[in-house]
Amino acid sequence: MGEMISYLKGDASAPQGKGVKVIAHVCNDLGGWGKGFVLALSKRWPEPERAFRKWHRERAGNDFGLGAVQLVQVEPYVWVANLVGQRGIRTSRSQGVPVRYEAIDAALGRLAPQALALGASVHMPRIGCGLAGGRWDRVEPLVAARLGGAGLRVTVYDFD
């Protein structure tokens, strides 16, 4: 199962390799964008944050919510996938973690056909495992099943 996933040291916001690339990351359902991996994305491109905030602002009339995906083109061969896989944000230790594995699963399932249609490989940090508080041993099988199982090549980046 894991042969579709390769691990690299590096920055997922600067994906390596040739061809069309989709950078996938997890966002919260509050429309907040201000900490963690999103800062690396925003340093490179203003579009993912702008698109995400608009998507959230206009949520009454669109599909925004847990498990949804928004694909934003940032360069001719690079797209960013905003995956809504986090319920709220963590404000205290006692609250439990904001990650929602079933939402990440649903979002990856929605991303797979879109990435295939683009002929893209998928690049990501260990999604859901930073501020969302998730565990990679719970997320990795979802990535393997939804993306790897669809025949997509996935590279996971560990920031040095």
C-alpha positions as CSV (number, residue, x, y, z in Angstrom):
1,M,0.0,0.0,0.0
2,G,2.7,2.4,0.9
3,E,4.6,2.2,-2.4
4,M,2.6,5.1,-3.8
5,I,3.8,7.4,-1.0
6,S,7.4,8.6,-1.0
7,Y,8.9,10.6,1.8
8,L,11.3,13.5,1.3
9,K,13.0,16.0,3.5
10,G,12.0,19.4,2.4
11,D,9.2,22.0,2.0
12,A,5.9,20.8,0.6
13,S,5.3,24.4,-0.6
14,A,8.2,23.9,-3.0
15,P,7.2,20.5,-4.5
16,Q,9.9,18.6,-6.4
17,G,9.7,16.7,-9.6
18,K,8.3,17.3,-13.1
19,G,4.8,17.7,-14.4
20,V,1.6,19.0,-12.9
21,K,1.6,19.1,-9.1
22,V,-1.1,19.5,-6.5
23,I,-0.1,20.7,-3.1
24,A,-2.6,19.4,-0.6
25,H,-3.0,20.7,2.9
26,V,-5.7,20.8,5.7
27,C,-7.7,23.9,6.6
28,N,-10.2,24.5,9.4
29,D,-13.9,25.0,9.0
30,L,-13.9,28.5,10.6
31,G,-12.3,30.2,7.6
32,G,-9.1,30.9,9.6
33,W,-5.8,31.0,7.8
34,G,-2.9,32.3,9.9
35,K,-0.7,29.6,11.4
36,G,1.3,26.6,10.3
37,F,1.8,25.4,6.8
38,V,-0.5,28.0,5.3
39,L,2.1,30.7,6.1
40,A,4.6,28.9,3.8
41,L,1.9,28.9,1.0
42,S,1.0,32.5,1.5
43,K,4.7,33.5,1.3
44,R,4.7,32.1,-2.2
45,W,1.2,32.8,-3.5
46,P,-1.6,35.1,-2.4
47,E,-4.3,33.1,-4.3
48,P,-4.9,30.1,-2.0
49,E,-5.7,32.3,1.0
50,R,-7.8,34.7,-1.0
51,A,-9.7,31.9,-2.6
52,F,-10.2,30.1,0.8
53,R,-11.5,33.2,2.6
54,K,-13.9,33.9,-0.3
55,W,-15.1,30.3,-0.3
56,H,-15.7,30.5,3.5
57,R,-17.4,34.0,3.2
58,E,-19.8,32.8,0.5
59,R,-20.4,29.4,2.2
60,A,-24.2,29.9,2.3
61,G,-24.1,29.4,-1.5
62,N,-21.4,26.8,-2.0
63,D,-20.0,23.5,-0.8
64,F,-17.7,24.8,1.9
65,G,-17.6,22.5,5.0
66,L,-15.9,19.6,6.5
67,G,-14.8,17.2,3.8
68,A,-14.8,19.7,1.0
69,V,-12.0,20.5,-1.4
70,Q,-11.1,23.7,-3.2
71,L,-8.4,23.6,-6.0
72,V,-6.6,26.8,-6.7
73,Q,-4.2,27.2,-9.6
74,V,-1.1,29.2,-8.5
75,E,1.3,28.5,-11.4
76,P,0.9,26.9,-14.9
77,Y,1.7,23.5,-13.5
78,V,1.0,24.0,-9.8
79,W,-2.3,23.8,-7.9
80,V,-3.0,24.1,-4.2
81,A,-5.8,21.9,-2.7
82,N,-7.5,23.4,0.3
83,L,-9.0,20.4,2.2
84,V,-11.4,21.2,5.0
85,G,-10.4,18.6,7.5
86,Q,-10.3,20.4,10.8
87,R,-13.2,21.4,13.0
88,G,-12.5,24.8,14.5
89,I,-9.1,25.5,16.1
90,R,-7.5,24.4,19.3
91,T,-7.6,27.0,21.9
92,S,-6.8,24.9,25.0
93,R,-5.3,21.5,25.8
94,S,-8.5,20.3,27.4
95,Q,-10.6,20.7,24.3
96,G,-9.3,17.7,22.3
97,V,-7.8,18.0,18.9
98,P,-9.5,19.7,15.9
99,V,-8.5,17.1,13.3
100,R,-11.5,15.2,11.8
101,Y,-10.2,12.0,10.1
102,E,-13.5,11.3,8.4
103,A,-13.4,14.8,6.8
104,I,-9.8,14.3,5.7
105,D,-10.9,11.0,4.2
106,A,-13.8,12.6,2.4
107,A,-11.7,15.5,1.1
108,L,-9.0,13.1,-0.2
109,G,-11.7,11.1,-1.9
110,R,-12.9,14.3,-3.7
111,L,-9.4,15.4,-4.5
112,A,-8.4,12.1,-6.2
113,P,-10.5,12.4,-9.4
114,Q,-9.6,16.1,-9.8
115,A,-5.9,15.3,-9.5
116,L,-6.2,12.4,-11.9
117,A,-8.0,14.7,-14.4
118,L,-5.1,17.2,-14.2
119,G,-2.6,14.3,-14.6
120,A,-1.0,15.6,-11.4
121,S,1.1,14.1,-8.7
122,V,0.1,15.1,-5.1
123,H,2.5,16.8,-2.6
124,M,1.8,17.4,1.0
125,P,3.2,17.9,4.5
126,R,2.0,15.4,7.0
127,I,-1.5,16.7,6.7
128,G,-3.7,17.0,9.8
129,C,-0.7,16.4,12.0
130,G,0.4,19.9,12.8
131,L,-2.0,22.4,14.4
132,A,-4.9,20.0,13.8
133,G,-3.3,17.6,16.3
134,G,-3.8,14.4,14.3
135,R,-1.6,11.3,14.2
136,W,0.1,10.3,10.9
137,D,-0.6,6.6,11.6
138,R,-4.3,7.5,11.3
139,V,-3.9,9.8,8.3
140,E,-1.4,7.8,6.2
141,P,-3.8,4.9,5.5
142,L,-6.4,7.4,4.2
143,V,-3.8,9.0,1.9
144,A,-2.7,5.5,0.7
145,A,-6.3,4.3,0.1
146,R,-7.8,7.5,-1.4
147,L,-4.9,8.8,-3.5
148,G,-2.5,5.8,-3.8
149,G,-5.5,3.6,-4.4
150,A,-6.6,5.8,-7.3
151,G,-3.2,5.5,-8.9
152,L,-1.8,8.9,-7.8
153,R,1.8,9.4,-6.9
154,V,2.1,11.1,-3.5
155,T,5.1,12.8,-1.9
156,V,5.1,13.6,1.7
157,Y,7.5,16.3,2.9
158,D,9.1,16.5,6.3
159,F,10.4,19.9,7.0
160,D,13.9,19.8,8.2
